[in-house]
Amino acid sequence: MARVIKPAEFQGTNTVALARWLLGKALVRTTEIGREAHLITEVEAYNGEQDLACHASKGRTKRTEVMYQAGGVWYVYLCYGIHEMLNLVVGPKNYPAAVLIRAAGDIVGPGRLTRRLQIDRELNGRPASPETGLHLEDLGLEVPRRRIKSSKRIGIDFAGPVWAEKRWRFQLDPAVSRKKSAMLIS
């Protein structure tokens, strides 16, 4: 049975572990058209001001203020003037960390994901809860660590070799995601 994940569950201090934990959870979008649920299959972790690939590496700004909220809110921003990007703020209040959701179900690519699910900056700073129309559900699926592939984050060479080499991009094994996606009821 699916369980709505409460925003407080994203206030831990281990951003990378929280990113991995999101794999196999359902991203649920509810609009006037209906409800869609998609299994999260790819994410990237961004961890604090010291992470030069993280938007918060420049400190608090109007854009990054949402990242300093307690975990469990959405951080949605425009990338390259074209794509909305969906991130879940994680961690305790005043510690800027977020997880970019790169793929869910058959939707691969963060720009395609937000476009298809009609996600825009109206959700920026809003809680990850059913009341806002975008939340997460735990389906009770245990994803063995051996079924998770880690690699370098995409498009962050500007952060320098230390941060660009971090293997903080996580993908669910395609065989697992196909089998588990079939279990979702939209």
MDTraj code that builds the backbone (N, CA, C; nanometers):
import mdtraj as md
import numpy as np

residues = "MET ALA ARG VAL ILE LYS PRO ALA GLU PHE GLN GLY THR ASN THR VAL ALA LEU ALA ARG TRP LEU LEU GLY LYS ALA LEU VAL ARG THR THR GLU ILE GLY ARG GLU ALA HIS LEU ILE THR GLU VAL GLU ALA TYR ASN GLY GLU GLN ASP LEU ALA CYS HIS ALA SER LYS GLY ARG THR LYS ARG THR GLU VAL MET TYR GLN ALA GLY GLY VAL TRP TYR VAL TYR LEU CYS TYR GLY ILE HIS GLU MET LEU ASN LEU VAL VAL GLY PRO LYS ASN TYR PRO ALA ALA VAL LEU ILE ARG ALA ALA GLY ASP ILE VAL GLY PRO GLY ARG LEU THR ARG ARG LEU GLN ILE ASP ARG GLU LEU ASN GLY ARG PRO ALA SER PRO GLU THR GLY LEU HIS LEU GLU ASP LEU GLY LEU GLU VAL PRO ARG ARG ARG ILE LYS SER SER LYS ARG ILE GLY ILE ASP PHE ALA GLY PRO VAL TRP ALA GLU LYS ARG TRP ARG PHE GLN LEU ASP PRO ALA VAL SER ARG LYS LYS SER ALA MET LEU ILE SER".split()
xyz = np.array([
    [0.0850, -0.1185, 0.0000],
    [0.0000, 0.0000, 0.0000],
    [0.0895, 0.1247, 0.0000],
    [0.0601, 0.2188, -0.0846],
    [0.1379, 0.3422, -0.0926],
    [0.1125, 0.4300, 0.0299],
    [0.2193, 0.4970, 0.0724],
    [0.2133, 0.5873, 0.1877],
    [0.2666, 0.7223, 0.1440],
    [0.1903, 0.8288, 0.1723],
    [0.2375, 0.9638, 0.1418],
    [0.3581, 0.9935, 0.2303],
    [0.4658, 1.0407, 0.1686],
    [0.5864, 1.0758, 0.2432],
    [0.5711, 1.2191, 0.2913],
    [0.5857, 1.2386, 0.4194],
    [0.5703, 1.3716, 0.4805],
    [0.6957, 1.4551, 0.4580],
    [0.6809, 1.5872, 0.4390],
    [0.7975, 1.6738, 0.4193],
    [0.9051, 1.6588, 0.5270],
    [0.8662, 1.6351, 0.6510],
    [0.9638, 1.6217, 0.7600],
    [1.0602, 1.5047, 0.7387],
    [1.0222, 1.4068, 0.6562],
    [1.1084, 1.2919, 0.6318],
    [1.2299, 1.3274, 0.5467],
    [1.2329, 1.4486, 0.4922],
    [1.3447, 1.4923, 0.4080],
    [1.4355, 1.5899, 0.4809],
    [1.4335, 1.5867, 0.6131],
    [1.5127, 1.6807, 0.6903],
    [1.6341, 1.6152, 0.7545],
    [1.6790, 1.5042, 0.6998],
    [1.7990, 1.4378, 0.7488],
    [1.9235, 1.5132, 0.7057],
    [2.0374, 1.4692, 0.7529],
    [2.1625, 1.5397, 0.7231],
    [2.2470, 1.4723, 0.6159],
    [2.2064, 1.3563, 0.5668],
    [2.2852, 1.2874, 0.4661],
    [2.2179, 1.3009, 0.3288],
    [2.2515, 1.4070, 0.2579],
    [2.1899, 1.4381, 0.1289],
    [2.2063, 1.3249, 0.0283],
    [2.3249, 1.2683, 0.0221],
    [2.3518, 1.1627, -0.0754],
    [2.2664, 1.0392, -0.0455],
    [2.2534, 1.0026, 0.0793],
    [2.1698, 0.8881, 0.1162],
    [2.0227, 0.9171, 0.0860],
    [1.9781, 1.0392, 0.1109],
    [1.8391, 1.0744, 0.0799],
    [1.8140, 1.0680, -0.0704],
    [1.9113, 1.1097, -0.1500],
    [1.8964, 1.1021, -0.2956],
    [1.8787, 0.9566, -0.3385],
    [1.9647, 0.8688, -0.2880],
    [1.9556, 0.7264, -0.3205],
    [1.8212, 0.6685, -0.2770],
    [1.7757, 0.7111, -0.1590],
    [1.6507, 0.6606, -0.1014],
    [1.5304, 0.6980, -0.1880],
    [1.5383, 0.8094, -0.2594],
    [1.4261, 0.8519, -0.3443],
    [1.4007, 0.7577, -0.4618],
    [1.5030, 0.6844, -0.5035],
    [1.4836, 0.5901, -0.6137],
    [1.3815, 0.4839, -0.5735],
    [1.2854, 0.4616, -0.6604],
    [1.1808, 0.3643, -0.6306],
    [1.0610, 0.4233, -0.5589],
    [1.0670, 0.5516, -0.5257],
    [0.9507, 0.6199, -0.4685],
    [0.8672, 0.6736, -0.5847],
    [0.7420, 0.7043, -0.5600],
    [0.6543, 0.7551, -0.6647],
    [0.6449, 0.9067, -0.6571],
    [0.6640, 0.9714, -0.7713],
    [0.6387, 1.1143, -0.7864],
    [0.4943, 1.1242, -0.8347],
    [0.4110, 1.1908, -0.7568],
    [0.2673, 1.1946, -0.7853],
    [0.2250, 1.3374, -0.8172],
    [0.1679, 1.3549, -0.9361],
    [0.1209, 1.4862, -0.9820],
    [-0.0303, 1.4804, -0.9969],
    [-0.0991, 1.5740, -0.9322],
    [-0.2436, 1.5832, -0.9417],
    [-0.2787, 1.7200, -0.9985],
    [-0.3549, 1.7198, -1.1064],
    [-0.4028, 1.8435, -1.1685],
    [-0.5531, 1.8297, -1.1899],
    [-0.6123, 1.9310, -1.2511],
    [-0.7561, 1.9246, -1.2804],
    [-0.7876, 1.8108, -1.3774],
    [-0.6875, 1.7653, -1.4512],
    [-0.7066, 1.6564, -1.5479],
    [-0.7088, 1.5206, -1.4782],
    [-0.6361, 1.5077, -1.3682],
    [-0.6310, 1.3807, -1.2974],
    [-0.5015, 1.3617, -1.2209],
    [-0.4748, 1.2366, -1.1867],
    [-0.3584, 1.2003, -1.1050],
    [-0.2668, 1.1105, -1.1862],
    [-0.1364, 1.1395, -1.1788],
    [-0.0350, 1.0553, -1.2426],
    [0.0676, 1.0191, -1.1367],
    [0.1134, 0.8956, -1.1391],
    [0.2201, 0.8511, -1.0488],
    [0.3298, 0.7871, -1.1319],
    [0.4540, 0.8290, -1.1078],
    [0.5675, 0.7777, -1.1841],
    [0.6791, 0.7388, -1.0874],
    [0.7378, 0.6232, -1.1100],
    [0.8476, 0.5740, -1.0277],
    [0.9734, 0.6565, -1.0538],
    [1.0335, 0.7114, -0.9508],
    [1.1562, 0.7902, -0.9666],
    [1.2707, 0.6948, -0.9982],
    [1.3392, 0.7228, -1.1110],
    [1.4437, 0.6321, -1.1580],
    [1.5812, 0.6965, -1.1685],
    [1.5892, 0.8297, -1.1580],
    [1.7202, 0.8959, -1.1673],
    [1.7165, 1.0282, -1.0911],
    [1.8224, 1.0506, -1.0112],
    [1.8333, 1.1722, -0.9299],
    [1.9796, 1.2170, -0.9233],
    [2.0004, 1.3405, -0.8799],
    [2.1350, 1.3919, -0.8506],
    [2.1300, 1.4682, -0.7190],
    [2.2340, 1.4519, -0.6378],
    [2.2424, 1.5200, -0.5080],
    [2.3295, 1.6451, -0.5185],
    [2.2847, 1.7518, -0.4515],
    [2.3595, 1.8774, -0.4404],
    [2.3616, 1.9135, -0.2932],
    [2.4834, 1.9262, -0.2382],
    [2.4988, 1.9233, -0.0930],
    [2.5705, 2.0433, -0.0334],
    [2.4989, 2.1496, -0.0102],
    [2.5497, 2.2602, 0.0691],
    [2.6370, 2.3597, -0.0042],
    [2.6735, 2.4647, 0.0665],
    [2.7526, 2.5736, 0.0103],
    [2.8917, 2.5301, -0.0327],
    [2.9463, 2.4272, 0.0290],
    [3.0800, 2.3807, -0.0078],
    [3.0817, 2.3067, -0.1410],
    [2.9658, 2.2551, -0.1850],
    [2.9533, 2.1841, -0.3128],
    [2.9476, 2.2895, -0.4236],
    [3.0552, 2.3030, -0.4989],
    [3.0638, 2.4085, -0.5996],
    [2.9688, 2.3883, -0.7175],
    [2.9054, 2.2723, -0.7270],
    [2.8040, 2.2494, -0.8300],
    [2.6645, 2.2886, -0.7821],
    [2.6513, 2.3124, -0.6533],
    [2.5227, 2.3478, -0.5922],
    [2.4966, 2.4974, -0.6101],
    [2.3738, 2.5336, -0.6405],
    [2.3402, 2.6761, -0.6542],
    [2.3741, 2.7544, -0.5279],
    [2.3682, 2.6912, -0.4134],
    [2.3960, 2.7595, -0.2869],
    [2.5444, 2.7857, -0.2645],
    [2.6305, 2.7419, -0.3554],
    [2.7745, 2.7661, -0.3372],
    [2.8061, 2.9153, -0.3397],
    [2.7161, 2.9951, -0.3918],
    [2.7328, 3.1411, -0.3938],
    [2.6672, 3.2065, -0.2719],
    [2.6113, 3.1242, -0.1831],
    [2.5445, 3.1759, -0.0645],
    [2.3972, 3.2014, -0.0889],
    [2.3375, 3.2693, 0.0076],
    [2.1945, 3.2996, 0.0010],
    [2.1672, 3.4084, -0.1010],
    [2.0783, 3.3795, -0.1931],
    [2.0336, 3.4776, -0.2915],
    [1.8819, 3.4654, -0.3018],
    [1.8208, 3.5535, -0.3757],
    [1.6761, 3.5428, -0.3954],
    [1.6415, 3.4064, -0.4558],
    [1.7221, 3.3609, -0.5513],
    [1.6974, 3.2329, -0.6170],
    [1.7150, 3.1149, -0.5221],
    [1.8192, 3.1187, -0.4380],
    [1.8512, 3.0021, -0.3547],
    [1.7860, 3.0040, -0.2170],
    [1.7172, 3.1091, -0.1818],
    [1.6572, 3.1183, -0.0482],
    [1.5740, 2.9947, -0.0134],
    [1.5026, 2.9403, -0.1106],
    [1.4198, 2.8220, -0.0867],
    [1.5047, 2.7030, -0.0411],
    [1.6293, 2.6951, -0.0854],
    [1.7155, 2.5833, -0.0465],
    [1.7521, 2.5859, 0.1014],
    [1.7353, 2.6996, 0.1654],
    [1.7687, 2.7137, 0.3075],
    [1.6495, 2.6805, 0.3976],
    [1.5358, 2.6480, 0.3372],
    [1.4203, 2.6054, 0.4164],
    [1.4431, 2.4631, 0.4657],
    [1.3644, 2.4230, 0.5626],
    [1.3704, 2.2838, 0.6087],
    [1.3280, 2.1929, 0.4935],
    [1.3869, 2.0757, 0.4858],
    [1.3587, 1.9820, 0.3776],
    [1.2114, 1.9495, 0.3628],
    [1.1758, 1.9134, 0.2389],
    [1.0380, 1.8757, 0.2116],
    [0.9618, 1.9780, 0.1296],
    [1.0343, 2.0753, 0.0735],
    [0.9715, 2.1716, -0.0175],
    [1.0363, 2.1579, -0.1546],
    [0.9656, 2.2054, -0.2564],
    [1.0164, 2.1987, -0.3933],
    [1.1007, 2.3200, -0.4266],
    [1.2082, 2.2970, -0.4986],
    [1.2923, 2.4032, -0.5546],
    [1.2820, 2.3875, -0.7058],
    [1.2114, 2.4788, -0.7700],
    [1.1912, 2.4730, -0.9148],
    [1.2530, 2.5985, -0.9744],
    [1.3426, 2.5798, -1.0699],
    [1.4086, 2.6944, -1.1326],
    [1.4156, 2.6734, -1.2835],
    [1.4396, 2.7827, -1.3538],
    [1.4512, 2.7794, -1.4990],
    [1.5972, 2.7604, -1.5368],
    [1.6225, 2.6647, -1.6249],
    [1.7586, 2.6325, -1.6691],
    [1.7731, 2.6706, -1.8164],
    [1.8785, 2.7444, -1.8479],
    [1.9068, 2.7876, -1.9851],
    [1.7910, 2.8657, -2.0471],
    [1.7054, 2.9227, -1.9631],
    [1.5932, 3.0005, -2.0143],
    [1.4876, 2.9166, -2.0837],
    [1.4964, 2.7836, -2.0706],
    [1.4063, 2.6945, -2.1444],
    [1.3338, 2.5950, -2.0540],
    [1.4116, 2.5220, -1.9721],
    [1.3576, 2.4086, -1.8970],
    [1.3385, 2.4411, -1.7493],
    [1.2228, 2.4043, -1.6970],
    [1.2017, 2.4080, -1.5530],
    [1.2690, 2.2835, -1.4964],
    [1.3346, 2.2973, -1.3826],
    [1.4028, 2.1840, -1.3197],
    [1.3410, 2.1616, -1.1819],
    [1.3071, 2.0374, -1.1508],
    [1.2414, 2.0021, -1.0256],
    [1.3423, 1.9426, -0.9283],
    [1.3534, 2.0061, -0.8124],
    [1.4412, 1.9596, -0.7054],
    [1.3604, 1.9487, -0.5772],
    [1.3965, 1.8545, -0.4943],
    [1.3391, 1.8442, -0.3610],
    [1.4438, 1.8944, -0.2622],
    [1.4076, 1.9958, -0.1849],
    [1.4979, 2.0450, -0.0810],
    [1.5026, 1.9391, 0.0288],
    [1.6245, 1.9069, 0.0729],
    [1.6437, 1.8081, 0.1790],
    [1.7341, 1.8692, 0.2851],
    [1.7321, 1.8116, 0.4015],
    [1.8205, 1.8588, 0.5069],
    [1.7502, 1.9491, 0.6064],
    [1.8209, 1.9852, 0.7115],
    [1.7635, 2.0719, 0.8142],
    [1.7565, 2.2174, 0.7668],
    [1.6776, 2.2953, 0.8342],
    [1.6658, 2.4380, 0.8029],
    [1.8038, 2.5040, 0.8076],
    [1.8280, 2.5939, 0.7138],
    [1.9527, 2.6701, 0.6999],
    [2.0701, 2.5884, 0.6465],
    [2.0446, 2.4645, 0.6033],
    [2.1482, 2.3872, 0.5341],
    [2.0992, 2.3631, 0.3918],
    [2.1557, 2.4327, 0.2927],
    [2.1039, 2.4264, 0.1568],
    [2.1466, 2.3003, 0.0812],
    [2.0550, 2.2082, 0.0692],
    [2.0809, 2.0851, -0.0048],
    [1.9542, 2.0479, -0.0810],
    [1.9720, 1.9871, -0.1972],
    [1.8569, 1.9498, -0.2785],
    [1.8910, 1.8290, -0.3646],
    [1.7856, 1.7634, -0.4100],
    [1.7992, 1.6493, -0.5003],
    [1.7218, 1.6822, -0.6279],
    [1.7931, 1.6835, -0.7395],
    [1.7318, 1.7046, -0.8705],
    [1.6687, 1.5738, -0.9156],
    [1.5429, 1.5797, -0.9543],
    [1.4762, 1.4610, -1.0070],
    [1.4927, 1.4641, -1.1587],
    [1.5728, 1.3713, -1.2105],
    [1.6094, 1.3690, -1.3525],
    [1.5174, 1.2812, -1.4375],
    [1.4590, 1.1771, -1.3786],
    [1.3739, 1.0869, -1.4561],
    [1.2756, 1.0161, -1.3637],
    [1.1578, 0.9870, -1.4211],
    [1.0545, 0.9131, -1.3476],
    [0.9678, 0.8394, -1.4482],
    [0.9434, 0.7123, -1.4202],
    [0.8649, 0.6317, -1.5131],
    [0.9317, 0.6303, -1.6493],
    [0.8541, 0.6563, -1.7538],
    [0.9100, 0.6576, -1.8890],
    [0.9557, 0.7970, -1.9312],
    [0.9563, 0.8910, -1.8381],
    [0.9971, 1.0284, -1.8694],
    [1.1439, 1.0448, -1.8321],
    [1.2297, 1.0567, -1.9312],
    [1.3731, 1.0661, -1.9095],
    [1.4190, 1.2071, -1.9455],
    [1.4816, 1.2722, -1.8499],
    [1.5305, 1.4084, -1.8683],
    [1.4509, 1.5043, -1.7821],
    [1.5199, 1.5870, -1.7033],
    [1.4497, 1.6751, -1.6104],
    [1.3597, 1.7784, -1.6788],
    [1.3970, 1.8272, -1.7958],
    [1.3118, 1.9220, -1.8680],
    [1.1859, 1.8558, -1.9216],
    [1.2009, 1.7350, -1.9742],
    [1.0847, 1.6605, -2.0240],
    [0.9890, 1.6268, -1.9095],
    [1.0477, 1.5918, -1.7942],
    [0.9679, 1.5562, -1.6773],
    [0.8771, 1.6719, -1.6359],
    [0.9350, 1.7890, -1.6204],
    [0.8540, 1.9028, -1.5755],
    [0.7528, 1.9444, -1.6820],
    [0.7909, 1.9375, -1.8069],
    [0.6981, 1.9748, -1.9148],
    [0.5782, 1.8792, -1.9166],
    [0.6074, 1.7494, -1.9130],
    [0.4982, 1.6514, -1.9211],
    [0.4054, 1.6569, -1.7994],
    [0.4625, 1.6825, -1.6819],
    [0.3808, 1.6851, -1.5600],
    [0.3298, 1.8253, -1.5254],
    [0.3514, 1.9197, -1.6166],
    [0.3045, 2.0571, -1.5970],
    [0.3548, 2.1155, -1.4650],
    [0.4855, 2.1031, -1.4452],
    [0.5494, 2.1559, -1.3250],
    [0.6226, 2.2833, -1.3642],
    [0.5953, 2.3900, -1.2905],
    [0.6648, 2.5163, -1.3169],
    [0.6984, 2.5844, -1.1847],
    [0.7489, 2.7063, -1.1936],
    [0.7962, 2.7769, -1.0743],
    [0.6851, 2.8156, -0.9777],
    [0.5607, 2.7943, -1.0157],
    [0.4497, 2.8160, -0.9212],
    [0.4652, 2.7240, -0.8000],
    [0.5333, 2.6104, -0.8186],
    [0.5537, 2.5151, -0.7083],
    [0.6786, 2.5464, -0.6254],
    [0.7600, 2.6409, -0.6698],
    [0.8833, 2.6739, -0.5973],
    [0.8511, 2.7174, -0.4545],
    [0.9136, 2.6497, -0.3586],
    [0.8935, 2.6822, -0.2175],
    [0.7709, 2.6185, -0.1549],
    [0.6915, 2.5481, -0.2321],
    [0.5704, 2.4838, -0.1805],
    [0.6059, 2.3470, -0.1225],
    [0.5314, 2.3013, -0.0231],
    [0.5595, 2.1705, 0.0366],
    [0.5340, 2.0552, -0.0598],
    [0.6093, 1.9506, -0.0438],
    [0.5874, 1.8264, -0.1184],
    [0.4732, 1.7533, -0.0484],
    [0.3506, 1.7940, -0.0809],
    [0.2333, 1.7371, -0.0150],
    [0.1168, 1.7319, -0.1131],
    [0.0212, 1.6429, -0.0893],
    [-0.0922, 1.6306, -0.1812],
    [-0.1670, 1.7625, -0.2026],
    [-0.1698, 1.8471, -0.1024],
    [-0.2436, 1.9742, -0.1131],
    [-0.1875, 2.0659, -0.2215],
    [-0.0600, 2.0524, -0.2521],
    [0.0010, 2.1382, -0.3540],
    [-0.0080, 2.0780, -0.4941],
    [-0.0524, 1.9526, -0.5034],
    [-0.0636, 1.8870, -0.6327],
    [0.0616, 1.8121, -0.6751],
    [0.1648, 1.8125, -0.5902],
    [0.2876, 1.7386, -0.6221],
    [0.3453, 1.6841, -0.4923],
    [0.3516, 1.5526, -0.4834],
    [0.4045, 1.4910, -0.3623],
    [0.4727, 1.3590, -0.3967],
    [0.5236, 1.2942, -0.2940],
    [0.5936, 1.1662, -0.3095],
    [0.5232, 1.0601, -0.2268],
    [0.5265, 0.9383, -0.2786],
    [0.4693, 0.8257, -0.2058],
    [0.5716, 0.7132, -0.1966],
    [0.5723, 0.6493, -0.0819],
    [0.6565, 0.5316, -0.0597],
    [0.5709, 0.4102, -0.0924],
    [0.6153, 0.3327, -0.1883],
    [0.5401, 0.2163, -0.2320],
    [0.5777, 0.0913, -0.1538],
    [0.6699, 0.1065, -0.0593],
    [0.7147, -0.0075, 0.0194],
    [0.8127, -0.0969, -0.0543],
    [0.8706, -0.0451, -0.1615],
    [0.9656, -0.1230, -0.2405],
    [1.1060, -0.1055, -0.1845],
    [1.1728, -0.2137, -0.1596],
    [1.3122, -0.2074, -0.1175],
    [1.3995, -0.2207, -0.2415],
    [1.4841, -0.1226, -0.2647],
    [1.5727, -0.1271, -0.3806],
    [1.7116, -0.1653, -0.3307],
    [1.7594, -0.2854, -0.3644],
    [1.8926, -0.3262, -0.3206],
    [1.9993, -0.2322, -0.3791],
    [2.0987, -0.2021, -0.3004],
    [2.2037, -0.1102, -0.3431],
    [2.2715, -0.1566, -0.4729],
    [2.2811, -0.2853, -0.4928],
    [2.3449, -0.3369, -0.6147],
    [2.2636, -0.3040, -0.7392],
    [2.1379, -0.2648, -0.7222],
    [2.0504, -0.2283, -0.8344],
    [2.0534, -0.0781, -0.8641],
    [2.1417, -0.0061, -0.7934],
    [2.1546, 0.1384, -0.8138],
    [2.2906, 0.1670, -0.8754],
    [2.2892, 0.2354, -0.9867],
    [2.4123, 0.2741, -1.0558],
    [2.4453, 0.4190, -1.0162],
    [2.5714, 0.4437, -0.9819],
    [2.6124, 0.5816, -0.9514],
    [2.7084, 0.6288, -1.0596],
    [2.7032, 0.7579, -1.0878],
    [2.7914, 0.8184, -1.1872],
    [2.8079, 0.9665, -1.1560],
    [2.8872, 1.0339, -1.2380],
    [2.9094, 1.1766, -1.2185],
    [2.7829, 1.2537, -1.2556],
    [2.7636, 1.3663, -1.1871],
    [2.6513, 1.4529, -1.2197],
    [2.6741, 1.5152, -1.3573],
    [2.5673, 1.5539, -1.4211],
    [2.5724, 1.6019, -1.5587],
    [2.5839, 1.7543, -1.5648],
    [2.6716, 1.8022, -1.6546],
    [2.6794, 1.9448, -1.6850],
    [2.7376, 2.0330, -1.5766],
    [2.8290, 1.9797, -1.4966],
    [2.8836, 2.0603, -1.3866],
    [3.0359, 2.0713, -1.3903],
    [3.0955, 2.0597, -1.5060],
    [3.2409, 2.0714, -1.5165],
    [3.2921, 2.2037, -1.4598],
    [3.2099, 2.3072, -1.4632],
    [3.2479, 2.4383, -1.4104],
    [3.2839, 2.4333, -1.2621],
    [3.2385, 2.3299, -1.1897],
    [3.2599, 2.3199, -1.0459],
    [3.4003, 2.2742, -1.0092],
    [3.4819, 2.2418, -1.1083],
    [3.6175, 2.1959, -1.0810],
    [3.6219, 2.0464, -1.0605],
    [3.7420, 1.9878, -1.0689],
    [3.7544, 1.8414, -1.0680],
    [3.7044, 1.7737, -0.9411],
    [3.7232, 1.8337, -0.8269],
    [3.6785, 1.7683, -0.7028],
    [3.5282, 1.7469, -0.7051],
    [3.4548, 1.8510, -0.7387],
    [3.3084, 1.8423, -0.7344],
    [3.2506, 1.7782, -0.8598],
    [3.3122, 1.7985, -0.9733],
    [3.2622, 1.7387, -1.0979],
    [3.2775, 1.5869, -1.0967],
    [3.3721, 1.5356, -1.0206],
    [3.3962, 1.3909, -1.0169],
    [3.3096, 1.3165, -0.9146],
    [3.2398, 1.3885, -0.8290],
    [3.1548, 1.3214, -0.7297],
    [3.0529, 1.2343, -0.8017],
    [3.0383, 1.1133, -0.7550],
    [2.9437, 1.0197, -0.8165],
    [2.8096, 1.0285, -0.7427],
    [2.7473, 1.1449, -0.7568],
    [2.6227, 1.1740, -0.6855],
    [2.5018, 1.1740, -0.7768],
    [2.5146, 1.1105, -0.8903],
    [2.4006, 1.0870, -0.9794],
    [2.3664, 0.9396, -0.9626],
    [2.2400, 0.9124, -0.9332],
    [2.1978, 0.7749, -0.9065],
    [2.0853, 0.7350, -1.0009],
    [2.0972, 0.6137, -1.0574],
    [1.9976, 0.5613, -1.1482],
    [1.9551, 0.4223, -1.1045],
    [1.8272, 0.3983, -1.1135],
    [1.7729, 0.2675, -1.0835],
    [1.7994, 0.1758, -1.2019],
    [1.8422, 0.0544, -1.1743],
    [1.8637, -0.0459, -1.2779],
    [1.7374, -0.0534, -1.3653],
    [1.7512, -0.0429, -1.4982],
    [1.6333, -0.0426, -1.5855],
    [1.5423, -0.1636, -1.5680],
    [1.5988, -0.2809, -1.5420],
    [1.5157, -0.4006, -1.5235],
    [1.4263, -0.3856, -1.4012],
    [1.4809, -0.3281, -1.2946],
    [1.4026, -0.3074, -1.1729],
    [1.2955, -0.2029, -1.1985],
    [1.3310, -0.0929, -1.2638],
    [1.2352, 0.0149, -1.2827],
    [1.1193, -0.0277, -1.3731],
    [1.1439, -0.1091, -1.4752],
    [1.0337, -0.1558, -1.5607],
    [0.9363, -0.2416, -1.4803],
    [0.9908, -0.3324, -1.4000],
    [0.9070, -0.4228, -1.3212],
    [0.8266, -0.3442, -1.2174],
    [0.8916, -0.2535, -1.1478],
    [0.8247, -0.1770, -1.0420],
    [0.7273, -0.0756, -1.0998],
    [0.7594, -0.0149, -1.2151],
    [0.6690, 0.0824, -1.2771],
    [0.5357, 0.0190, -1.3109],
    [0.5387, -0.1074, -1.3480],
    [0.4148, -0.1770, -1.3837],
    [0.3213, -0.1893, -1.2642],
    [0.3761, -0.1783, -1.1423],
    [0.2948, -0.1905, -1.0215],
    [0.2195, -0.0624, -0.9877],
    [0.2604, 0.0512, -1.0454],
    [0.1971, 0.1783, -1.0132],
    [0.0583, 0.1874, -1.0730],
    [-0.0304, 0.2404, -0.9970],
    [-0.1656, 0.2665, -1.0470],
    [-0.1791, 0.4166, -1.0585],
    [-0.1995, 0.4661, -1.1787],
    [-0.2133, 0.6103, -1.1995],
    [-0.3563, 0.6541, -1.1818],
])
top = md.Topology()
chain = top.add_chain()
for i, resn in enumerate(residues, 1):
    res = top.add_residue(resn, chain, resSeq=i)
    for name in ("N", "CA", "C"):
        top.add_atom(name, md.element.get_by_symbol(name[0]), res)
traj = md.Trajectory(xyz[None], top)
